[in-house]
Amino acid sequence: MTAPPEPALPLVWPETLDPERLAISAANRDAAAWLAAPALWPVPVTLLVGAPGSGKSHLAAWFAAHHEALVIEAADSADPEGLFHAWNAATRARPLLLTSALLPRDWSHGLPDLASRLAATPLVRLGDPDDELLAAVIAKLFAERGIRVGDDLVNWLVLRIERSLAAARSVVAALDAAALARRRAVTIPLAREVIDGQFSLF
């Protein structure tokens, strides 16, 4: 009888938000272009809105790396008074970027002065990642783990996973763990096992 595979070591890979490795596609090109030129904003504040996994954090990291700016992520859950003062303190020399999964009308801050500031704030939306962006992110995530994969696997995954960057991170992590546990290469057959729920580490 063949001995069962030993479970993989619980390696934890940090999420990499290297701003220089930002993947650009039609899904985020307009947002990236807007964030590249804060001097042209009508006010020195912008709100970036997108669903979880749409790439807000990576764009925010990219923006902060290229400008002397303040970034407040998940602004809808931040302290309203703090947001109000940050909005008032923003300048052309130090613009403010807010990110949120919610439109301002759905924020529950209850502060009229903040609501008026948000109403005057340019809003940039991120849609769901398109095939090009998902493929670029999946390839980047594999590369960060030192795993070489072909375009055929990347394209196969793009057609089968949820359209979010969070799903891309999850499936790459699962494939890495599966490959380590079974001592197999990351291939389409292994990916099929993982996605279909046929694979178990134990």
N, C-alpha and C positions, 0 to 999 in steps of 0.2 A: 504494500500500500504506500502510495506517495504521501510524504509528510505534508501537512498543510503549510502554506507560506507563512513566514514570520511577518508580523505586522510591521509596517514601516515606522521608523522613528518619527516622533511627533515634531517634525521640523516646522517652524513658524517663519513664513516669509513676510517681511513688512511690505505694505502696499507702497509702491514706488510712484511718486508724483513728480518725477524729474521734469521740470518745465521745458527743458530742451528736447524732451522726447514726446512732446505733445503731438498726438495724431490729429490731422486736420482732414475733414471731408465736407461734403455738402451739408451734413447734419450740424456742424458747429462752425463752419467757415465764417458766416456773418457775425456770430458772437465773437469769434477770435479777432476779426477785423475791427469790431467796435472797441474791444478791450485794448487793442494795439494803439489806439489814438485817443486817450482820455482828454488831451488838450482840446479836442473838437467837441466834447460833450457840452450840452447846453448848461448843465450844472455839474459840479465835480463829484457826482454820485451816480452810480448805476446799480440796478437790481438785476441779478441774473437768476432766472427762474427755470427750473427743469425738474423732471421726475427723479427720484432716487436712482442712481446708476447712470444718469445721462451725461456725466462728465463735468459737473459743476466744480468739484474740488480740484480737478486737474487744471481747468481753465483759471480758477482762482489762484492756484500756485504759480501758473505761468504769468498771470497778471502781476502778482506780487514780486516776482523775480525780475520783471522788466520795468517796474515803476516804483517810486517811493510812495507807497500807498498803504492804506489800512484796509484789511479784508475782514469782514464779519460773516462767517458761514452760519447756516441755519438761523438767519436773522429773525425769522418769525418766532423763535423761542428765546431770543436774547432779551435782556432787560430793556424795556421800552424807553426808560429815561436815558439809559446809556446810548441807545440807538439815536434818540433825539439829539443828544449832545454831540455824538459822532457826526451826524448829518450836518449840524451847524458848524462843526469845526473843519469839515472837509474844504480843501482848497485846490486850486489848479496844481500847486506844487505837491500836494499830498491828497490825492483823490480817495474816495471811499467806494469799495465794492461790497455789496451785500449779496448773499446767495440765499435761496429758499426754494423749497419744493411747492410752496403755496403762493398764489397771487396775494397782493396786499389786502384785498377785500376780505380774504379769509383768515387774516391774522387776528388774534384775540387779545391785542394789547390794550384796547380801550383808552387810548391816549389821543385826543383830537389833534393836538399839535403835531404828533408824529404822523397821523393819518394825512394831514395836509402836506407834510414834507414828502411822504411816499407818493402822493398823487402827482407831485411835481418831478418825480424821479424817473428818468428813462428806464424802460424795462426791456430786457433782452431775454428771449425765450430759447431754450434748448429743446429740440424734439428728441424722439427716440433715436438712438444710434442707427445709422444706415449700414448696409453691408460693408462698405469700404472702411468705415470707422471701426466696426466690430472686428473685421479681419486684421486691421492694423494693431488694435489693442491686444487681441489674442496672440498675435505673433510677438508683440513686445513682452507680454507676460511670460510666455514660454522662454524667450531669450533671457529675461531677468533670472530665471531659474536654471539657466544653463542647459535647456532642453532644445535640441534641434528638431524641428518638424518641417514638413513640406507644405506647400500651398494647398495640396489636395486635402490634408487634414484640416487646415484652417478654414477652407471654404466649406467643408463638410459640417464643421461645427457651427459656422455662421448660419447655415440653413436650419439648424435644429435647436439652438438654444434661445431662451428668452432674449428679447431685444433690449438688453441693458448691459452696461459695463460691469455692474455687480454680478450678473450671470456669467459674464466672461471670466471674471476673477474666480468665481466658484468652480466653474468647469475645469479651468486650468489647474487649480489646486487639487481637485478630485483626481484628475488624470495623473498628476505628478505623484500623488499618494498611491494610486493604483499601480503605476509603473514600478515604483519602489517596492511595493509589497509583493508583486508577482515577478519582479526582476525582468520586466518586459519593456520593450521600447514603446513610446507613445505613438500609437497607430490608430487608424480608423477602426479596426476590430476591437481594440481596447476601449476606444471612445464609445463605440456602440454598446459595449457591456456596461460601461459606467452610466451612460445616459438612459439606457433601458432599465437601470436598477438591478442588473444581473450580477453586479460586482459587489463583493463584500471583503473588507480587510481581514475579517476573522473567519 
